[in-house]
């Protein structure tokens, strides 16, 4: 079972991130929130001077000048404090998002997420924002608490009875917030869940526009989208209404307390135990004191919301250690990072790859691969073939660590590969999926993918992928924007663009998952010719096409998730009925 932490432990870890900046922000905002105590004392002095209750040496203008100087000083502190806080806020907000992204890109084992893309986006956006909003409270809390304590003591020394009586409605808001905590958590979870559904649907819709148009289901799809948004609207309304209701109750407590002061202060002022300055001090302190109590009430409510967000981010990280969410790392806020280092392939050039008894079963139990082994040598061309659903792509994805294996071992040059997902990357291996993914960027950027390799490698990659003739026909050549998932390109162009991207990596082992399925026979033939012209190209290919099967040094035949035969094409056509059936289908 994956270890988890309480939400409070995550918050403590975040507060320790760049602790010097947090401490500076805490002190500065403590002064910003605490100085109004002095303002209240000075306001009391002004009114006492005007009413004749102040010391003979003090005049109203003296207090006014001091108030002006204090406010100007507070304004200067505010500017510095705002800069420090924004810097601190950026640092731990980016830290959370960096660690979430780091898990997806570099965590050990399979990177397969249990959530949809829409749900993942809300983790990065709304959940991180909820946590940062709660952390912000701890910058303000010290100064506000100091203000509340000092203000309460001063008010209590002037009039214990009035102070205690007006404290009742203020403290009642804290009790109310505690009572509503279960509802706060429930409404926030529901709001996040419905937002996930809407975001996810939008993402899927953008990728299926043509399918919707062909089927003529625009109205049906739009109707479903309206229902999702209506559900989200109701959830957001419940959450917002409860939040604003609590805030309204808290804010209106100041009016109740001021009314109490007016009723009780009148008689006290008659007997001389309560001066005009005292009344001014109470009225000056009370709104901010009420806001402070409201702040701590909101802080309790925000803690519950942040707890929900922490739980959701923990679920996103799946099997990661709890500290991975808040681990410290360089964020490069004030300097550029060093260039990305290429994986050192020296001493790891492929001599042979061996897979032993690899097995995996999907969670639903309906599909699996079982006890599959293969061995390939450097410079060989190995083809995995079989009918649709026989487990070809699943085997490749499990071998690469894109799916977590249930059992089996993988050896690279005789050395056990413990974490395939981290190991099978360039320059050791490069992979083109059955359905390649392109980004909404230029064709060049989709091929280069940030690589620092020169133009000569790019030209070579484009030529190997038989993509150069297509580039000349595109409006802006390599700078042509391909659209979402390459929607502006044909299926063959998308596959060959992905192949060019793979060739740019200069990998020891190239893995193609049904790359030629959208290519015509002539283009496919050019592609394989180009690869073999490289000399020591080592390929593992998922295909049922004759052009690939004819070139294979060895062929593995899968059926219902099992390896049923292997050998050369001639041998399999003679001995394997399944191979003869597959060969005949390609006529």
Secondary structure, 3 states (H helix, E strand, C coil): CCCCCCHHHHHHHHHHCCHHHHHHHHHHHHHHHHHHHHHHHHHHHHHHHHHCCCCCCCCHHHHHHHHHHHHHHHHHHHHHHHHHHHHHHHHHHHHHHHHHHHHHHHCCCCCCCCCCHHHHHHHHHHHHHHHHHHHHHHHHHHHHHHHHHHHHHHHHHHCHHHHHHHHHHHHHHHHHHHHCHHHHHHHHHHHHHHHHHHHHHHHHHHCCHHHHHHHCCHHHHHHHHHHHHHHHHHHHHHHHHHHHHHHHHHHHHHHHHHHHHHHHHHHHHHCCCCCHHHHHHHHHHHHHHHHHHHHHHHHHHHHHHHHHHHHHHHHHHCCCCHHHHCCCCCCCCCCCCCCCCCCCCCCCCCCEEEEEEEEEECCCCCCEEEEEEEEEECCCEEEEEECCCCCHHHHHHHHCCCCCCCEEEEEECCEECCCHHHHCCCCCEEEECCCCCCCCCEHHHHHHCCCCCCHHHHHHHHHHCCCHHHHHHCCCHHHCECCHHHCCCCHHHHHHHHHHHHHHCCCCEEEEECHHHHCCHHHHHHHHHHHHCCCCCEEEEECCCHHHHHHCCEEEEEECCEEEEEECHHHHHHHCHHHHHHHHHCC
